[in-house]
Amino acid sequence: VDGLPDAELVTQCLAGRTELYRSLVRRHQTRVFNFLVRLLRQRELAEDVAQEAFFTAYAKLDTCKDPALFYVWLMRIARNRAFNVLRRGRLDVVPLTPASGDTIEVPDERSIGEGSAEGQLEAREVAAELEKRVMGLPPKYRATVLLRHTEGRSYQEIAEILEIPMGTVKFRLHRAYKLLKERLGKR
Amino acid sequence: MAECTAVQARAGELAALAPERAQADEPHLVACSACRDEVARTRAVLRGLDRIPVTEPSRDLSASVMSRISSAPPPAWLAKSAPRPTVAPRRAPPTEPPPGFFASMNVRAFALPAAGLALVLALVVLVRPSADSRLARLTPSPSAMPAVESESPLPGGEVTLAKLTGRASAFDEGAWKDVAEGQSFPQGRRLRTEPGAKASLALPDGSRVDVAADSELFAFADRIRLRRGRARFDIRHRPERIFRVLVPDGEIRVLGTLFDVESRPQGTRVHLLHGRLEVQCDRAVERLEDGEGATFSGTKLTKLTAAAPLATSDDFPPATSTSEVPAHPDEPTSVGPDPKPTIDAEPAKGPAPTGLQ
């Protein structure tokens, strides 16, 4: 079952094999959570919103027009949920700070590119600093950057998830890079 | 200069390419060191962004998602497209599934729809207490089913600290801050009571959560995430939702009731004072009646027909008068017709049941 593509799992689920939805959750939960935790900046809330997104996706599974694009459709639901939460001003319930115990881990050695030890350390510091800066970006820029760089999504996929034109995706990324460069320059 | 502006507007696109390829794609970079530097700085940002690590959820979300799916009414598409498990009511799982129950694929295929249907039937019984309670005769129409919980997953309203004895605090703007009686909080706020303290929270719909000393939780309108400690829940029955108490070992679904929960590293204990509860741990589900309890830890769920009390009235603030509890706009202020049970004055902590030590 775990080797079946999303489209097959969704189709079989819709045909009554609802237990297969568990495989879809397991397959995508890290991606959805990884996106939400940086968008919402709070681990507990991100887990709650991720669960709501998966539950909503199940309840409306028949409205997923292209089962092969289940991931994009699911991320759109997650994004909508997260932005609803952000709009309600619940963003600051528990900020990610060392005191909260919810700090996002600094990347370990495996996630750093090749190079000297000093280079790796510097890359790690830059990534950690950038992560903080990304989380300080306005939500719409943050979402775009996260989808591009932590999710590795194409411009087209980002446009579909965020429901914006591809030109807007490029513009937001350009603006975000500019902001990040400025902010890094002020370290 | 105009050329520089145009090239720098493409900095993100060019930075994604290797330097040589970027220069081949944009010859201006060969001649202009300022643009070359700009693209190089952007490239450093992109590389840093690509190295931001993946953050995993603290637990497998599939268990809680599937648990919620099994407890919610089946979605409309399932009713239309899936073969309805007409045998489900007769094949409803026993209180304790026999070993290997879920290992059978044939049975598993019907387990979720059957559980959902059983819950719908149970809710209909609760909503219509005067109706014939024989489940076999109940055939709920779609309009009689409770609304899907996800339609209002984050209902509005604030959580109020209605009573406080001792010291309690809320995590706000990166630090724990003392809170005062009468203070309100947005949903999702992390709250804790200090040793020796006790507090009472009023939820937006008038439900009440009494929190014992040295406890910590997240309070929402439709759920409480109890991280540690003990709490007593007096939850208004609302047919359109299932209130949930989330603990590290599982979850407790509330059908309008009064009960105590203790969450410890060794596991969770529940004692039902009044009403009905459904407790789920992994795939095991138990329904509790008055006076019953359960312990659960990991994947083990044990029902206790005569549960030891988890708390006494001394562990919580005195009862809040109904006038102090903010009522849900759709519901009258009164607490309801059922008299609250008297909590006896036995010692607060009985011996922990087997399985939690």
Chai-1 contact restraints between the chains, C-beta under 6 A:
chainA,res_idxA,chainB,res_idxB,connection_type,confidence,min_distance_angstrom,max_distance_angstrom,comment,restraint_id
A,L14,B,S81,contact,1.0,0.0,6.0,A-B,restraint_1
A,G16,B,A82,contact,1.0,0.0,6.0,A-B,restraint_2
A,G16,B,P83,contact,1.0,0.0,6.0,A-B,restraint_3
A,T18,B,L112,contact,1.0,0.0,6.0,A-B,restraint_4
A,E19,B,R108,contact,1.0,0.0,6.0,A-B,restraint_5
A,R22,B,S62,contact,1.0,0.0,6.0,A-B,restraint_6
A,R22,B,M66,contact,1.0,0.0,6.0,A-B,restraint_7
A,V25,B,S62,contact,1.0,0.0,6.0,A-B,restraint_8
A,V25,B,V65,contact,1.0,0.0,6.0,A-B,restraint_9
A,R26,B,S62,contact,1.0,0.0,6.0,A-B,restraint_10
A,Q29,B,P57,contact,1.0,0.0,6.0,A-B,restraint_11
A,Q29,B,L61,contact,1.0,0.0,6.0,A-B,restraint_12
A,T30,B,E56,contact,1.0,0.0,6.0,A-B,restraint_13
A,F33,B,P57,contact,1.0,0.0,6.0,A-B,restraint_14
A,N34,B,V54,contact,1.0,0.0,6.0,A-B,restraint_15
A,N34,B,T55,contact,1.0,0.0,6.0,A-B,restraint_16
A,V37,B,T55,contact,1.0,0.0,6.0,A-B,restraint_17
A,E44,B,F218,contact,1.0,0.0,6.0,A-B,restraint_18
A,L45,B,G188,contact,1.0,0.0,6.0,A-B,restraint_19
A,E47,B,P57,contact,1.0,0.0,6.0,A-B,restraint_20
A,A50,B,L61,contact,1.0,0.0,6.0,A-B,restraint_21
A,Q51,B,L61,contact,1.0,0.0,6.0,A-B,restraint_22
A,Q51,B,S64,contact,1.0,0.0,6.0,A-B,restraint_23
A,Q51,B,V65,contact,1.0,0.0,6.0,A-B,restraint_24
A,E52,B,P153,contact,1.0,0.0,6.0,A-B,restraint_25
A,F54,B,V65,contact,1.0,0.0,6.0,A-B,restraint_26
A,F55,B,V65,contact,1.0,0.0,6.0,A-B,restraint_27
A,F55,B,R68,contact,1.0,0.0,6.0,A-B,restraint_28
A,F55,B,S150,contact,1.0,0.0,6.0,A-B,restraint_29
A,T56,B,S150,contact,1.0,0.0,6.0,A-B,restraint_30
A,Y58,B,I69,contact,1.0,0.0,6.0,A-B,restraint_31
A,A59,B,P75,contact,1.0,0.0,6.0,A-B,restraint_32
A,A59,B,V148,contact,1.0,0.0,6.0,A-B,restraint_33
A,A59,B,S150,contact,1.0,0.0,6.0,A-B,restraint_34
A,D62,B,W77,contact,1.0,0.0,6.0,A-B,restraint_35
A,R90,B,P186,contact,1.0,0.0,6.0,A-B,restraint_36
A,R90,B,G188,contact,1.0,0.0,6.0,A-B,restraint_37
A,V93,B,G188,contact,1.0,0.0,6.0,A-B,restraint_38
A,V93,B,R189,contact,1.0,0.0,6.0,A-B,restraint_39
A,V94,B,F171,contact,1.0,0.0,6.0,A-B,restraint_40
A,V94,B,R190,contact,1.0,0.0,6.0,A-B,restraint_41
A,P95,B,G174,contact,1.0,0.0,6.0,A-B,restraint_42
A,T97,B,G174,contact,1.0,0.0,6.0,A-B,restraint_43
A,I104,B,T55,contact,1.0,0.0,6.0,A-B,restraint_44
A,P107,B,R51,contact,1.0,0.0,6.0,A-B,restraint_45
A,P107,B,P53,contact,1.0,0.0,6.0,A-B,restraint_46
A,S111,B,R51,contact,1.0,0.0,6.0,A-B,restraint_47
A,S111,B,P53,contact,1.0,0.0,6.0,A-B,restraint_48
A,V126,B,G48,contact,1.0,0.0,6.0,A-B,restraint_49
A,A127,B,G48,contact,1.0,0.0,6.0,A-B,restraint_50
A,A127,B,R51,contact,1.0,0.0,6.0,A-B,restraint_51
A,A127,B,I52,contact,1.0,0.0,6.0,A-B,restraint_52
A,L130,B,G48,contact,1.0,0.0,6.0,A-B,restraint_53
A,L130,B,L49,contact,1.0,0.0,6.0,A-B,restraint_54
A,E131,B,I52,contact,1.0,0.0,6.0,A-B,restraint_55
A,H149,B,L49,contact,1.0,0.0,6.0,A-B,restraint_56
A,H149,B,D50,contact,1.0,0.0,6.0,A-B,restraint_57
A,T150,B,I52,contact,1.0,0.0,6.0,A-B,restraint_58
A,L173,B,G12,contact,1.0,0.0,6.0,A-B,restraint_59
A,H174,B,G12,contact,1.0,0.0,6.0,A-B,restraint_60
A,Y177,B,G12,contact,1.0,0.0,6.0,A-B,restraint_61
A,Y177,B,T42,contact,1.0,0.0,6.0,A-B,restraint_62
A,Y177,B,V45,contact,1.0,0.0,6.0,A-B,restraint_63
A,L180,B,V45,contact,1.0,0.0,6.0,A-B,restraint_64
A,K181,B,R41,contact,1.0,0.0,6.0,A-B,restraint_65
A,K181,B,V45,contact,1.0,0.0,6.0,A-B,restraint_66
